Amino acid sequence: MDVDEFRVRGKEMVDYICMYMNTLRKRRVTPSVEPGYLRAALPSEAPMHPEPWDDVMGDIESKIMPGVTHWQHPHFHAYFPAGNAYPSILGDMLSAGIGCIGFSWAASPACTELEVIMLDWMGKAIGLPPAFLPFEEGSKGGGVIEGSASECVLVSMLAARAAGIKRLKHQFPTVDEGLLLSKLIAYCSKEAHSCVEKAAMISFVKLRILQPDEHGCLRGETLKEAMEEDEEAGLVPFFVATTLGTTSCCSFDNLPEIGPVVRKFPSVWLHVDAAYAGSSFLCPEHKYHLAGIEYADSFNTNPNKLMLTAFDCSLLWVTNKYLLTSALVVDPLYLQHCYDHTAIDYRHWGIPLSRRFRSLKLWFMLRSYGISGLQKYVRRHCELAKYFEQLVRKDSRFEVVNQVKLGLVCFRLLGSPDENHETVDELNKKLLSTMNASGKIHMVPASVRDQYVIRFCVVYQHATREDIEYAWDTITDFATELLEGPDKERDLNEERARRHRAALAHKRSFFVRMVSDPKIYNPAINKTPPPMPTSPGTPPSVAPASPDTPSEAGSIQLVPSTPKQSSWISWPLAFFFQSVDHDANDLPLRFRHLDTMVRLKSPNHGRRGSSPGASPERRAPSPSAN
Ligand code: PLP
């Protein structure tokens, strides 16, 4: 394709996108294809000779589109919004056109400098404290665009891990880093996004997952108890991940309580994940959610969720860029340049070397909407969710199960009073799967207070009250059919049997996967018993529920000193050991891992008793060399 043809085809492509946007309503929201549909429709090898452009484009409509889930569809209410405003699409287009790779300042100075400035504009607009901003007097802070919120969490954890190991190494210079690593423990709420657990797996650290309160909010006291208990047990708290706007139910952790707790422990890194909610802080009326942010070391948000910006655009700010970059720096000769002491080289701020000119998207978005235009969008988004909430509350067959603060409403059918918890869950699963299968609307479930709920998110950029009413009419039509249809009981039984047969397939299914619920990817969490009260003064014990539980599981439940807290620890690489042959091991694997850890701590003392958790060695105050 030469430049003249590109000019023509480029305009045609814009026309095609406009046609797509304008006719979205006529399409099903979700495709009705089976896995492998596309392989059957395409040749098994790449063409040897060039094909006419019109043929290639023609196949988009006939072959690709039937398998597309239309995230920009007015009836798509799943997950969170996937920003896609035209100025950001044009920003992406220009970035592709310029085609520079901005890994260092010298590799394309404008690419780096615009990113620094856009992060400064954004940080100020959402109300981050000066410590996060690059140009403030005495600030060591700054921001960067990463590929996803998961990456933001991971690099923050890696930076905290490096700082934690460095500190321990200073204290215990002769102890091997591997042993020091085994002492580190991170924390998050059960409501945190699964990317925190993934980050812990990659970082090879333990993660203690804590029970939030009844509103899905992690409280300071819960964190304090857990951190003190672990410190007492010889572990070293190093990272706390909090969330403002959780994925399941858009709850907010209590930063003003958590911050002071974290600060009581030496050098613990506090991260705040506001992937969805962060853009709402552009509005003064939502800024109160940022209370306590002054305690944080890092903060991330995705303008590609609630700020209309096309994926990918995940913003991460830190208060100490040196801690971040010292964890990620590698500096071969071919990447060095004569300004590397005075300019930022973003390759040290993340995992990949190569990076696109993503700040152009923010440039076009911020300038063409202005903060006021973005505020207007956020406000309409929240108002429509409130409207949907009102509609649900008016229908006595349903309940709303979350506090609706932004654009997410979690609701469920109540079922009849004689129906038990499981039957009501089944009823809601049935309702959701029928609606999704119809192609008329798309939502996903979540688990809120251990109940199966349906998440309704306002997603469509130009959503109106009519769209919300359409959604509610569709939901209530399906609900009426389900509740008053002729064979409700038989239907439910059939559904249960079908689910049982297809359990594995279901776990993988796009339509029924829970959002950010550790139970879904970690079956052990379902199996761990409720917390057992122990007598006062009893040391915390690590208690596999039964000999076979831990090797099946990705976690071990900590029996807490008070019955109110239930939490579990995710162990690095636990999943790799799931298929371990139980008979070949006298102790389950992770149990033995812990045992190894205990013995490393205190080589001169033999194991006392069969429970490592109850052994005094586990309570050793600090790591020691073997
Ligand atoms: N954190 C929160 C609170 C989220 O809601 C999500 C996704 O919805 C993520 C992290 C992961 O986002 P990403 O897909 O950008 O990694």
Residues whose N, C-alpha, C, O or C-beta is under 5 A from the ligand:
A	BS01	PLP	S148 A149 S150 H193 C195 G245 T246 T247 D273 A275 Y276
